[in-house]
């Protein structure tokens, strides 16, 4: 005689918009801050159209690499000190990050290059 099995019920939390909680939605689990869209728009306006795909690919790879490196550094800091200290340092760095933004006058977008048409 086998042991009886009982169905396990789990609660499903749903975020506004129908996205299941914890799934990360379309962002792949990464945070998408409110400044990301204007920054992307600005960067793409400054990029010639024939380089858009390269720019987006480089940005994606660079963002993923930066997340991995900074996560590892945070883990090393937490191992060397304490998790609370590592979180405090990360919070201070996040709050100080607007100071790293460039303070330059606005520039006109780069004009598109004429693509050579072969006959």
C-alpha positions in Angstrom: 0.0 0.0 0.0 1.4 3.4 -1.0 1.2 6.5 1.1 -1.5 8.9 0.1 -0.5 12.0 -1.8 -2.0 15.4 -1.1 -2.1 18.2 -3.6 0.0 21.2 -2.6 -1.8 24.6 -3.0 0.3 27.6 -3.5 -0.8 31.2 -3.5 -0.1 33.2 -6.7 0.5 36.8 -6.2 -0.2 39.0 -9.2 1.2 42.5 -9.8 -0.8 45.2 -11.5 -0.9 44.5 -15.2 -1.2 40.7 -14.7 2.5 40.0 -14.2 3.1 37.2 -11.6 5.1 38.4 -8.6 8.7 37.2 -8.6 8.8 36.6 -12.4 10.5 39.9 -13.1 8.1 40.5 -16.0 9.7 41.4 -19.3 12.8 42.8 -17.5 14.3 39.4 -16.9 14.5 40.1 -13.2 16.6 43.2 -13.5 15.4 46.6 -12.2 14.3 49.1 -14.8 14.6 52.5 -13.2 12.6 55.5 -14.3 15.6 57.2 -15.8 16.4 54.3 -18.2 14.0 55.3 -21.0 15.1 58.9 -21.3 18.7 57.8 -21.1 18.2 55.2 -23.9 16.4 57.8 -26.0 19.2 60.3 -25.6 21.9 57.7 -26.3 20.1 56.5 -29.4 19.6 60.0 -30.7 23.3 60.5 -30.5 24.1 57.3 -32.4 24.1 57.1 -36.2 21.3 54.7 -37.4 23.8 52.3 -38.9 25.3 51.8 -35.4 22.1 51.4 -33.4 22.2 47.6 -33.2 25.9 47.6 -32.1 25.1 50.3 -29.5 22.2 48.3 -28.0 24.2 45.1 -28.0 27.2 46.8 -26.3 24.9 48.4 -23.8 23.3 45.1 -22.9 26.6 43.3 -22.5 28.1 46.1 -20.5 25.1 46.3 -18.2 25.1 42.6 -17.5 28.9 42.6 -16.9 28.6 45.5 -14.6 25.8 43.8 -12.6 27.9 40.7 -12.2 31.1 42.5 -11.2 29.3 44.8 -8.7 27.4 41.8 -7.2 30.7 40.0 -6.7 32.3 43.0 -5.1 29.3 43.4 -2.8 29.6 39.8 -1.8 33.3 40.2 -1.1 32.6 43.3 1.0 29.9 41.5 2.9 32.3 38.5 3.6 35.1 40.9 4.7 32.9 43.0 7.0 29.2 42.2 7.5 26.1 42.1 5.2 24.7 45.2 6.9 27.9 47.2 6.1 27.8 46.0 2.5 24.2 47.1 2.1 25.0 50.5 3.7 27.9 51.0 1.4 25.8 50.1 -1.6 23.1 52.5 -0.5 25.5 55.3 -0.1 27.0 54.6 -3.6 23.5 54.5 -5.1 22.6 57.8 -3.5 25.8 59.4 -4.7 25.5 58.1 -8.3 23.7 61.3 -9.6 26.9 63.2 -9.0 28.5 61.1 -11.7 26.1 62.3 -14.4 27.6 64.7 -17.0 26.8 68.4 -16.6 27.2 69.5 -20.2 25.0 71.7 -22.5 22.7 69.8 -24.8 24.1 68.9 -28.2 22.4 68.3 -31.5 22.0 64.6 -32.5 24.6 63.2 -34.8 23.3 63.3 -38.4 22.8 60.0 -40.2 25.5 59.0 -42.6 24.5 58.5 -46.1 24.6 54.8 -46.8 26.5 53.9 -50.0 24.2 52.5 -52.6 25.9 50.0 -55.0 24.7 50.0 -58.6 
